Amino acid sequence: MTLDSGTRCAVSDSADTVAGGTVTITLDGKTVSVPLNAKETLLESARRGGLVPPYSCEAGNCGTCIATVKEGKVTMRLNKVLSDEEIEEGLVLTCQGMPETTVVVDYDD
């Protein structure tokens, strides 16, 4: 896992690139996979997959949308909630998380 000034969360370096990638999300015991859209946040991907994920501000301020990145690489556009240690553990604000590779995200963990 790496952390840089771009607030990057990386769990696995073996993930696919954006082309042909997927976003797999688990919420309330249900898992869905949707094609990766590089212009879409993890929260938007979850909603596109038919899930109803927790969120409030959609601005990176409240922490309601926190999930864990299990695989892949995600960069947060903005983060006013998570500490460096939490990011290193794989936590991400899904309203700000932009997938860079195929990713697996778990709201239940």
C-alpha positions as CSV (number, residue, x, y, z in Angstrom):
1,M,0.0,0.0,0.0
2,T,1.3,3.4,-0.8
3,L,0.5,6.9,0.3
4,D,1.5,10.1,-1.5
5,S,0.5,13.7,-1.7
6,G,-2.4,12.7,-3.9
7,T,-3.9,10.7,-1.0
8,R,-3.5,7.4,-2.9
9,C,-4.7,4.1,-1.4
10,A,-3.1,1.1,-3.0
11,V,-3.6,-2.4,-1.9
12,S,-2.5,-4.5,-4.9
13,D,-0.1,-3.7,-7.7
14,S,-1.4,-6.6,-9.7
15,A,-4.7,-5.1,-10.5
16,D,-5.8,-4.4,-14.1
17,T,-5.5,-1.0,-15.7
18,V,-8.6,1.2,-16.3
19,A,-9.2,-0.2,-19.8
20,G,-11.6,-3.1,-19.2
21,G,-11.4,-2.8,-15.5
22,T,-14.1,-3.4,-13.0
23,V,-15.3,-2.0,-9.7
24,T,-16.5,-4.6,-7.3
25,I,-18.4,-3.4,-4.2
26,T,-19.8,-5.2,-1.2
27,L,-22.5,-3.5,0.9
28,D,-24.8,-5.2,3.4
29,G,-23.7,-8.6,2.3
30,K,-24.5,-8.0,-1.4
31,T,-21.6,-7.8,-3.9
32,V,-21.9,-6.2,-7.3
33,S,-19.4,-5.5,-10.1
34,V,-19.7,-2.7,-12.6
35,P,-17.4,-1.7,-15.5
36,L,-14.8,0.8,-14.3
37,N,-15.6,4.4,-15.3
38,A,-12.5,6.6,-14.8
39,K,-14.6,9.7,-14.4
40,E,-16.8,8.2,-11.7
41,T,-16.2,8.0,-7.9
42,L,-16.6,4.7,-6.1
43,L,-19.8,6.0,-4.6
44,E,-21.2,6.7,-8.1
45,S,-20.1,3.2,-9.2
46,A,-21.9,1.7,-6.2
47,R,-25.1,3.5,-7.1
48,R,-24.8,2.6,-10.7
49,G,-24.6,-1.0,-9.6
50,G,-27.9,-0.7,-7.8
51,L,-26.6,-0.4,-4.3
52,V,-27.7,2.3,-1.8
53,P,-24.4,3.2,-0.1
54,P,-24.2,5.5,2.9
55,Y,-23.2,9.1,2.1
56,S,-24.1,12.6,3.1
57,C,-22.0,15.5,2.0
58,E,-20.3,14.1,-1.1
59,A,-17.5,16.6,-0.4
60,G,-15.0,14.6,1.6
61,N,-16.0,16.3,4.9
62,C,-18.2,13.9,6.9
63,G,-16.9,10.4,6.6
64,T,-20.3,8.8,6.2
65,C,-19.2,7.0,3.0
66,I,-16.0,5.3,4.4
67,A,-15.2,1.8,3.0
68,T,-12.2,-0.4,2.7
69,V,-10.2,-0.9,-0.5
70,K,-9.4,-4.6,-0.5
71,E,-7.7,-4.7,-3.9
72,G,-6.5,-2.2,-6.5
73,K,-5.5,1.4,-6.5
74,V,-7.7,4.4,-5.6
75,T,-6.9,8.1,-5.4
76,M,-9.0,10.5,-3.3
77,R,-9.7,13.9,-4.8
78,L,-10.1,15.4,-1.3
79,N,-9.8,14.1,2.2
80,K,-10.7,16.0,5.3
81,V,-11.6,13.0,7.5
82,L,-9.1,10.1,7.3
83,S,-5.7,10.0,9.0
84,D,-2.6,8.8,7.1
85,E,-2.8,5.6,9.2
86,E,-6.4,5.0,8.2
87,I,-5.5,5.5,4.6
88,E,-2.6,3.1,5.0
89,E,-5.1,0.5,6.4
90,G,-7.1,0.8,3.1
91,L,-9.9,3.1,4.2
92,V,-11.3,5.4,1.6
93,L,-13.9,8.1,1.3
94,T,-16.0,6.6,-1.6
95,C,-17.4,10.0,-2.5
96,Q,-13.9,11.1,-3.3
97,G,-12.3,7.8,-4.4
98,M,-11.4,7.6,-8.0
99,P,-10.4,4.1,-9.1
100,E,-7.1,3.9,-11.1
101,T,-7.2,0.1,-11.6
102,T,-9.7,-2.7,-11.1
103,V,-10.7,-2.4,-7.5
104,V,-12.6,-4.3,-4.8
105,V,-14.2,-2.2,-2.1
106,D,-16.0,-3.4,1.0
107,Y,-18.4,-1.2,3.0
108,D,-19.1,-4.0,5.5
109,D,-15.5,-4.5,6.7
